[in-house]
Amino acid sequence: MTAITPASPNSRQAAAWNGSVGIHWATHHDRYDTMLSGVNDALFEAAAIGAGDRVLDIGCGSGVTTRVAARRAAHGHAVGVDISAPLIDRARASTASDGITNAAYERADAQVHAFPAAGYDVAISRGGVMFFADHTAAFTNIGRALRPGGRLVFVCPQPVDQDTEESRTLGLFARLLAQEEDGREASPQSVPPDDADDAADAAAARTAMASLSDPARIHEVLTAYEDVRVSPVPVEAVWGETPADAVDFILSRTPGRTVGGRKRASLEEVFRPHATERGVRMRAGVWLVTAVRPA
C-alpha cells in the first residue's frame, strides 16, 4: 500500500479525508450512498462489467460501488482504493457483513500507487477522481493499471452554477445561512484551532469537487486514453427524508454550526417545495466520462 505522508502529492486531501470530512462520510455513509445512487445505473451500464472482469474502483468511499462491481464480476474480482482510512474501514465492514468474498480494499493514493501493470479490465469511479493534485499524472497511473483496451468510466459533477433545481436550492440555502437573523450578513467568528482545521478540510474538499466540472479540462487530463467521451446525465439527488432532516444533514457537515429557531424555519422552507413521500429530491446533473486505454 502506498504510504500517505505529509510529503505525498495529495497530503491536503489526505488530511481532509482522514479527518473531519472522511469521518462525516463514514458516519453518514448510508445517506451519502442514497444521495448519489441516482448515477449508479448510468455508471454501471457504461462500465459493462463482465462476469470475469477485474475491476478497480477509484475513490471507492464506503465501498457500495465496489460491492456492486464485485457482484457483477462474479467470477472475477473488484478492488476499491481510497485515501480515507475511515471510509476504507467502513467499506471492509460492510463487505464482510454482506458476505462478498471477491472484493478487497486498499488505502492508497491512486495518483502514485504502484498498481499491478495491466492488472484490471475496467476502472470505475463514482465521484472519486476530482481530488488529485495532478489529474494527468493520476489518470496516467490508473491507465497503466488497465490492460490494453481496458475501460475507464467515471462520474463527476457538472459546474455548480448549472441552472438545476439542486443548484438553485442549495444556492438559496447558502445565502440564507450566511445571513444573521435580522438579515445582515453574518460576521466572521473566531473559532478554536480544531474547528478551524475542520473548516479548512471541508473547504479543501469542496474546492476539489469542482476541479473536473469543465469538459475541456476532462479531455485535457485524459491524454493517456483514446475515445474519450463526456456525456451529461440527469439525476435526482436525495438530500433527506424531510426538510428538517435535510437541514440537519447539511448543518452537520460544518462542525460547530448552529442556527436560531427563526433561521432554522426559513432554511427548512427552502426544501419544502422538493419534499415528496420518497424524501427531499432535487433534479441535478453530472458528467459521465468514458475512455479506453490504447490497445
ABEGO torsion letter per residue (X at the ends): XBBBBAABAAAAAAAAAABAAAAAAAAAAAAAAAAAAAAAAAAAAAAGBBAABBBBBBGAEAGAAAAAAAAABAABBBBBBBABAAAAAAAAAAAAAAGBAABBBBBBBAAABBBBBGABABBBBBGAAAABABAAAAAAAAAAABBBGBBBBBBBBBBAABBBAAAAAAAAAAAAAABBAAGBBBBBBBBBAAAAAAAAAAAAAAAAAAAAABAAAAAAAAAABBGBBBBBBBBBBBAEABAAAAAAAAAAABBGBBBBAAAAAAAAAAAAAABBAAEBBBBBBBBBBBBBBBX
